[in-house]
Amino acid sequence: MVNNFRFNISIEKSAQLTGRSLAGFKRDFQKTFSLPPRQWLLSKRLDTAKFLIEHKHQKPSSIYLDLGFESLSHFSHAFKKKFGLAPGDFIHS
């Protein structure tokens, strides 16, 4: 998942690809990363988005699909929830 967080692969598929049961995958993942897989994945994507917006000056509308989000609306809502600003507002801060 660390190398493929940008791809929209389900947690179930990730478990299957590792040859583990879903429950075992989730349990071991949380032990390793201190977060459940879905939370870790969302956090990793959002942190990457913040970096791309802040340091690479990329527009939210041009990066959300590449980071595995299915809609700009979902991306914007999750970004604002984590960082306190909408991605578009973050550009100007």
Biotite code that builds the C-alpha atoms (Angstrom):
import biotite.structure as struc

atoms = struc.array([
    struc.Atom([0.000, 0.000, 0.000], chain_id="A", res_id=1, res_name="MET", atom_name="CA", element="C"),
    struc.Atom([2.899, 2.344, 0.652], chain_id="A", res_id=2, res_name="VAL", atom_name="CA", element="C"),
    struc.Atom([3.998, 2.152, -2.986], chain_id="A", res_id=3, res_name="ASN", atom_name="CA", element="C"),
    struc.Atom([0.512, 2.008, -4.497], chain_id="A", res_id=4, res_name="ASN", atom_name="CA", element="C"),
    struc.Atom([-1.538, 4.443, -2.402], chain_id="A", res_id=5, res_name="PHE", atom_name="CA", element="C"),
    struc.Atom([-2.407, 6.505, -5.480], chain_id="A", res_id=6, res_name="ARG", atom_name="CA", element="C"),
    struc.Atom([-4.255, 3.608, -7.096], chain_id="A", res_id=7, res_name="PHE", atom_name="CA", element="C"),
    struc.Atom([-7.886, 3.078, -6.253], chain_id="A", res_id=8, res_name="ASN", atom_name="CA", element="C"),
    struc.Atom([-7.489, -0.498, -4.949], chain_id="A", res_id=9, res_name="ILE", atom_name="CA", element="C"),
    struc.Atom([-9.879, -1.647, -2.258], chain_id="A", res_id=10, res_name="SER", atom_name="CA", element="C"),
    struc.Atom([-8.666, -2.793, 1.137], chain_id="A", res_id=11, res_name="ILE", atom_name="CA", element="C"),
    struc.Atom([-10.215, -6.177, 0.366], chain_id="A", res_id=12, res_name="GLU", atom_name="CA", element="C"),
    struc.Atom([-8.161, -6.450, -2.833], chain_id="A", res_id=13, res_name="LYS", atom_name="CA", element="C"),
    struc.Atom([-5.016, -5.358, -0.978], chain_id="A", res_id=14, res_name="SER", atom_name="CA", element="C"),
    struc.Atom([-5.571, -8.137, 1.560], chain_id="A", res_id=15, res_name="ALA", atom_name="CA", element="C"),
    struc.Atom([-6.135, -10.628, -1.237], chain_id="A", res_id=16, res_name="GLN", atom_name="CA", element="C"),
    struc.Atom([-2.962, -9.541, -3.040], chain_id="A", res_id=17, res_name="LEU", atom_name="CA", element="C"),
    struc.Atom([-0.944, -10.153, 0.126], chain_id="A", res_id=18, res_name="THR", atom_name="CA", element="C"),
    struc.Atom([-2.465, -13.598, 0.570], chain_id="A", res_id=19, res_name="GLY", atom_name="CA", element="C"),
    struc.Atom([-4.044, -12.627, 3.887], chain_id="A", res_id=20, res_name="ARG", atom_name="CA", element="C"),
    struc.Atom([-7.569, -12.688, 5.204], chain_id="A", res_id=21, res_name="SER", atom_name="CA", element="C"),
    struc.Atom([-9.202, -9.280, 5.437], chain_id="A", res_id=22, res_name="LEU", atom_name="CA", element="C"),
    struc.Atom([-9.299, -9.433, 9.242], chain_id="A", res_id=23, res_name="ALA", atom_name="CA", element="C"),
    struc.Atom([-5.643, -10.491, 9.481], chain_id="A", res_id=24, res_name="GLY", atom_name="CA", element="C"),
    struc.Atom([-4.571, -7.824, 7.015], chain_id="A", res_id=25, res_name="PHE", atom_name="CA", element="C"),
    struc.Atom([-6.394, -5.074, 8.925], chain_id="A", res_id=26, res_name="LYS", atom_name="CA", element="C"),
    struc.Atom([-5.058, -6.272, 12.287], chain_id="A", res_id=27, res_name="ARG", atom_name="CA", element="C"),
    struc.Atom([-1.442, -6.465, 11.140], chain_id="A", res_id=28, res_name="ASP", atom_name="CA", element="C"),
    struc.Atom([-1.677, -3.223, 9.211], chain_id="A", res_id=29, res_name="PHE", atom_name="CA", element="C"),
    struc.Atom([-2.872, -1.375, 12.300], chain_id="A", res_id=30, res_name="GLN", atom_name="CA", element="C"),
    struc.Atom([-0.055, -2.878, 14.369], chain_id="A", res_id=31, res_name="LYS", atom_name="CA", element="C"),
    struc.Atom([2.488, -1.690, 11.812], chain_id="A", res_id=32, res_name="THR", atom_name="CA", element="C"),
    struc.Atom([1.139, 1.766, 10.961], chain_id="A", res_id=33, res_name="PHE", atom_name="CA", element="C"),
    struc.Atom([-0.891, 2.621, 14.101], chain_id="A", res_id=34, res_name="SER", atom_name="CA", element="C"),
    struc.Atom([-3.957, 3.317, 11.951], chain_id="A", res_id=35, res_name="LEU", atom_name="CA", element="C"),
    struc.Atom([-6.562, 1.178, 10.220], chain_id="A", res_id=36, res_name="PRO", atom_name="CA", element="C"),
    struc.Atom([-5.830, 0.781, 6.484], chain_id="A", res_id=37, res_name="PRO", atom_name="CA", element="C"),
    struc.Atom([-8.625, 3.088, 5.267], chain_id="A", res_id=38, res_name="ARG", atom_name="CA", element="C"),
    struc.Atom([-7.595, 5.905, 7.624], chain_id="A", res_id=39, res_name="GLN", atom_name="CA", element="C"),
    struc.Atom([-3.933, 5.497, 6.727], chain_id="A", res_id=40, res_name="TRP", atom_name="CA", element="C"),
    struc.Atom([-4.736, 5.533, 3.028], chain_id="A", res_id=41, res_name="LEU", atom_name="CA", element="C"),
    struc.Atom([-6.859, 8.687, 3.294], chain_id="A", res_id=42, res_name="LEU", atom_name="CA", element="C"),
    struc.Atom([-4.226, 10.431, 5.409], chain_id="A", res_id=43, res_name="SER", atom_name="CA", element="C"),
    struc.Atom([-1.413, 9.478, 2.998], chain_id="A", res_id=44, res_name="LYS", atom_name="CA", element="C"),
    struc.Atom([-3.390, 10.768, 0.010], chain_id="A", res_id=45, res_name="ARG", atom_name="CA", element="C"),
    struc.Atom([-4.286, 14.024, 1.754], chain_id="A", res_id=46, res_name="LEU", atom_name="CA", element="C"),
    struc.Atom([-0.721, 14.636, 2.961], chain_id="A", res_id=47, res_name="ASP", atom_name="CA", element="C"),
    struc.Atom([0.503, 14.087, -0.598], chain_id="A", res_id=48, res_name="THR", atom_name="CA", element="C"),
    struc.Atom([-2.143, 16.474, -1.922], chain_id="A", res_id=49, res_name="ALA", atom_name="CA", element="C"),
    struc.Atom([-1.093, 19.133, 0.580], chain_id="A", res_id=50, res_name="LYS", atom_name="CA", element="C"),
    struc.Atom([2.524, 18.743, -0.510], chain_id="A", res_id=51, res_name="PHE", atom_name="CA", element="C"),
    struc.Atom([1.617, 18.978, -4.205], chain_id="A", res_id=52, res_name="LEU", atom_name="CA", element="C"),
    struc.Atom([-0.529, 22.073, -3.659], chain_id="A", res_id=53, res_name="ILE", atom_name="CA", element="C"),
    struc.Atom([1.887, 23.811, -1.314], chain_id="A", res_id=54, res_name="GLU", atom_name="CA", element="C"),
    struc.Atom([5.248, 22.975, -2.885], chain_id="A", res_id=55, res_name="HIS", atom_name="CA", element="C"),
    struc.Atom([4.517, 22.011, -6.481], chain_id="A", res_id=56, res_name="LYS", atom_name="CA", element="C"),
    struc.Atom([1.751, 24.612, -6.963], chain_id="A", res_id=57, res_name="HIS", atom_name="CA", element="C"),
    struc.Atom([-0.616, 22.081, -8.491], chain_id="A", res_id=58, res_name="GLN", atom_name="CA", element="C"),
    struc.Atom([-4.338, 22.719, -8.653], chain_id="A", res_id=59, res_name="LYS", atom_name="CA", element="C"),
    struc.Atom([-6.686, 20.488, -6.637], chain_id="A", res_id=60, res_name="PRO", atom_name="CA", element="C"),
    struc.Atom([-8.763, 19.830, -9.742], chain_id="A", res_id=61, res_name="SER", atom_name="CA", element="C"),
    struc.Atom([-5.716, 18.405, -11.526], chain_id="A", res_id=62, res_name="SER", atom_name="CA", element="C"),
    struc.Atom([-4.491, 16.080, -8.759], chain_id="A", res_id=63, res_name="ILE", atom_name="CA", element="C"),
    struc.Atom([-7.490, 14.515, -7.028], chain_id="A", res_id=64, res_name="TYR", atom_name="CA", element="C"),
    struc.Atom([-7.955, 11.701, -9.562], chain_id="A", res_id=65, res_name="LEU", atom_name="CA", element="C"),
    struc.Atom([-4.229, 10.894, -9.581], chain_id="A", res_id=66, res_name="ASP", atom_name="CA", element="C"),
    struc.Atom([-4.384, 10.472, -5.797], chain_id="A", res_id=67, res_name="LEU", atom_name="CA", element="C"),
    struc.Atom([-7.191, 7.909, -5.907], chain_id="A", res_id=68, res_name="GLY", atom_name="CA", element="C"),
    struc.Atom([-10.167, 10.142, -5.118], chain_id="A", res_id=69, res_name="PHE", atom_name="CA", element="C"),
    struc.Atom([-13.254, 9.512, -7.199], chain_id="A", res_id=70, res_name="GLU", atom_name="CA", element="C"),
    struc.Atom([-14.684, 13.029, -6.987], chain_id="A", res_id=71, res_name="SER", atom_name="CA", element="C"),
    struc.Atom([-13.398, 16.541, -6.421], chain_id="A", res_id=72, res_name="LEU", atom_name="CA", element="C"),
    struc.Atom([-16.184, 17.062, -3.898], chain_id="A", res_id=73, res_name="SER", atom_name="CA", element="C"),
    struc.Atom([-15.079, 14.127, -1.722], chain_id="A", res_id=74, res_name="HIS", atom_name="CA", element="C"),
    struc.Atom([-11.456, 15.219, -1.981], chain_id="A", res_id=75, res_name="PHE", atom_name="CA", element="C"),
    struc.Atom([-12.271, 18.818, -1.014], chain_id="A", res_id=76, res_name="SER", atom_name="CA", element="C"),
    struc.Atom([-14.424, 17.763, 1.944], chain_id="A", res_id=77, res_name="HIS", atom_name="CA", element="C"),
    struc.Atom([-11.781, 15.352, 3.289], chain_id="A", res_id=78, res_name="ALA", atom_name="CA", element="C"),
    struc.Atom([-8.997, 17.923, 2.771], chain_id="A", res_id=79, res_name="PHE", atom_name="CA", element="C"),
    struc.Atom([-10.909, 20.615, 4.656], chain_id="A", res_id=80, res_name="LYS", atom_name="CA", element="C"),
    struc.Atom([-11.742, 18.204, 7.469], chain_id="A", res_id=81, res_name="LYS", atom_name="CA", element="C"),
    struc.Atom([-8.060, 17.314, 7.933], chain_id="A", res_id=82, res_name="LYS", atom_name="CA", element="C"),
    struc.Atom([-6.373, 20.681, 7.376], chain_id="A", res_id=83, res_name="PHE", atom_name="CA", element="C"),
    struc.Atom([-9.103, 23.203, 8.249], chain_id="A", res_id=84, res_name="GLY", atom_name="CA", element="C"),
    struc.Atom([-9.018, 24.872, 4.837], chain_id="A", res_id=85, res_name="LEU", atom_name="CA", element="C"),
    struc.Atom([-10.445, 23.921, 1.475], chain_id="A", res_id=86, res_name="ALA", atom_name="CA", element="C"),
    struc.Atom([-7.717, 22.944, -1.003], chain_id="A", res_id=87, res_name="PRO", atom_name="CA", element="C"),
    struc.Atom([-8.430, 26.045, -3.100], chain_id="A", res_id=88, res_name="GLY", atom_name="CA", element="C"),
    struc.Atom([-8.083, 28.281, -0.045], chain_id="A", res_id=89, res_name="ASP", atom_name="CA", element="C"),
    struc.Atom([-4.848, 26.561, 0.912], chain_id="A", res_id=90, res_name="PHE", atom_name="CA", element="C"),
    struc.Atom([-3.208, 27.774, -2.290], chain_id="A", res_id=91, res_name="ILE", atom_name="CA", element="C"),
    struc.Atom([-3.587, 31.383, -1.151], chain_id="A", res_id=92, res_name="HIS", atom_name="CA", element="C"),
    struc.Atom([-2.633, 30.931, 2.519], chain_id="A", res_id=93, res_name="SER", atom_name="CA", element="C"),
])
